[in-house]
């Protein structure tokens, strides 16, 4: 087993709402050699998710890191 096979993460949420989502959530994790962080916020029926993470785009693990940022807005009910 090498470091590139490790996938681990944790999420903390505060104030669970009626729909099962938390008002605010924070996430952190590791996908192989790359870290990821993110958060979620639920306001007035909308959920906003933000994440910074990396994907491997090279021919082998550790060759080429592609840093990515994601912002998603969802309607929840």
C-alpha positions as CSV (number, residue, x, y, z in Angstrom):
1,X,0.0,0.0,0.0
2,X,1.3,3.5,-0.9
3,X,0.2,7.0,0.0
4,X,-1.7,7.3,-3.4
5,X,-4.2,4.6,-2.3
6,X,-5.3,6.4,0.9
7,X,-8.7,8.2,0.8
8,X,-9.9,9.7,4.0
9,X,-12.1,12.6,5.0
10,X,-14.2,14.2,7.8
11,X,-17.2,16.5,7.8
12,X,-18.6,18.6,10.7
13,X,-22.0,20.1,10.6
14,X,-23.9,22.6,12.8
15,X,-27.6,23.0,13.3
16,X,-29.4,20.2,11.5
17,X,-32.5,21.5,9.6
18,X,-35.9,19.9,9.0
19,X,-34.7,18.5,5.6
20,X,-31.8,16.5,7.0
21,X,-29.1,19.0,5.9
22,X,-27.0,21.1,8.2
23,X,-27.1,24.9,8.2
24,X,-23.3,25.0,7.9
25,X,-20.9,22.2,7.2
26,X,-17.1,22.1,6.8
27,X,-15.2,19.3,5.1
28,X,-11.6,18.3,4.8
29,X,-10.0,15.2,3.2
30,X,-7.2,13.5,1.4
31,X,-7.4,11.7,-1.9
32,X,-4.0,10.0,-2.3
33,X,-1.3,12.7,-2.3
34,X,-3.8,15.6,-2.6
35,X,-5.7,17.5,0.0
36,X,-9.3,18.8,-0.3
37,X,-11.3,21.3,1.6
38,X,-14.9,22.6,1.3
39,X,-18.0,24.0,3.0
40,X,-21.8,24.0,2.6
41,X,-24.4,26.5,3.6
42,X,-28.2,26.2,3.5
43,X,-30.1,29.4,3.3
44,X,-33.8,29.9,2.6
45,X,-34.2,26.7,0.6
46,X,-30.9,27.0,-1.3
47,X,-27.7,25.0,-0.7
48,X,-24.4,26.5,-1.6
49,X,-21.4,24.1,-1.8
50,X,-17.8,25.2,-2.3
51,X,-14.8,22.8,-2.7
52,X,-11.1,23.0,-3.6
53,X,-9.5,19.7,-4.6
54,X,-7.1,18.1,-7.1
55,X,-7.4,15.5,-9.8
56,X,-4.6,13.3,-11.2
57,X,-4.4,13.9,-15.0
58,X,-1.0,12.4,-15.7
59,X,-0.2,8.9,-17.0
60,X,0.7,7.6,-13.5
61,X,0.0,8.7,-9.9
62,X,1.9,11.9,-8.9
63,X,2.9,12.8,-12.5
64,X,0.5,15.8,-13.0
65,X,-1.8,17.5,-10.5
66,X,-4.8,19.5,-11.8
67,X,-6.1,21.9,-9.1
68,X,-9.8,22.5,-9.2
69,X,-12.4,24.7,-7.6
70,X,-16.1,23.9,-7.5
71,X,-19.1,26.1,-6.6
72,X,-22.6,24.6,-6.8
73,X,-26.0,26.1,-5.9
74,X,-28.9,23.8,-5.4
75,X,-32.6,24.1,-4.5
76,X,-33.5,22.0,-1.6
77,X,-36.9,21.1,-0.1
